[in-house]
Amino acid sequence: MRLSRERVIADIADVLHTEPTELHTDTDLTDLGLDSIRLTTLVDRWRASGAQVGFAELADKPVVGVWLLTLTDAAR
């Protein structure tokens, strides 16, 4: 299952306690406080919604645009 762009942005903003409008495709999420606990929270949330995603896959490149390509239909 693929997630919507809006869902991914909203979930990231939620766990990082920021506004969705602060997130851009080139935003490095570690600069906003992403750590392993928050990343695990996101992965668990998205897996519960049916997304096929792994911790290492997202941790490798914690940039909004890369995650959108990984999690949404943006690349299709």
WOHUJO-V291228 format. One record per residue. N is the residue number from 1. RES is the residue in three letters. SS is DSSP state (H for helix, E for strand, - for the rest). OMEGA is omega in radians with two decimals (* if undefined). Layout:
N RES SS OMEGA
N RES SS OMEGA
This chain:
1 MET - 3.09
2 ARG - 3.11
3 LEU - 3.07
4 SER - 3.09
5 ARG H -3.12
6 GLU H 3.14
7 ARG H -3.13
8 VAL H 3.14
9 ILE H -3.12
10 ALA H 3.14
11 ASP H 3.10
12 ILE H 3.13
13 ALA H -3.13
14 ASP H -3.08
15 VAL H 3.12
16 LEU H 3.11
17 HIS - 3.11
18 THR - 3.10
19 GLU - 3.10
20 PRO H -3.13
21 THR H 3.10
22 GLU H -3.07
23 LEU - -3.14
24 HIS - -3.06
25 THR - -3.13
26 ASP - -3.14
27 THR - 3.04
28 ASP E -3.02
29 LEU H 3.07
30 THR H 3.08
31 ASP H 3.13
32 LEU H 3.07
33 GLY - 3.10
34 LEU - 3.06
35 ASP - -3.06
36 SER H 3.12
37 ILE H -3.14
38 ARG H 3.10
39 LEU H 3.09
40 THR H 3.10
41 THR H 3.13
42 LEU H 3.14
43 VAL H 3.12
44 ASP H -3.13
45 ARG H -3.09
46 TRP H 3.07
47 ARG H 3.11
48 ALA H 3.10
49 SER - 3.07
50 GLY - 3.14
51 ALA - 3.09
52 GLN - -3.08
53 VAL - 3.13
54 GLY - 3.14
55 PHE H -3.08
56 ALA H -3.14
57 GLU H -3.14
58 LEU H -3.12
59 ALA H -3.11
60 ASP - -3.09
61 LYS - -3.07
62 PRO - 3.14
63 VAL E -3.05
64 VAL H -3.09
65 GLY H 3.11
66 VAL H 3.12
67 TRP H 3.12
68 LEU H 3.09
69 LEU H -3.13
70 THR H -2.94
71 LEU H -3.06
72 THR - 3.10
73 ASP H -3.07
74 ALA H -3.10
75 ALA H -3.08
76 ARG - *
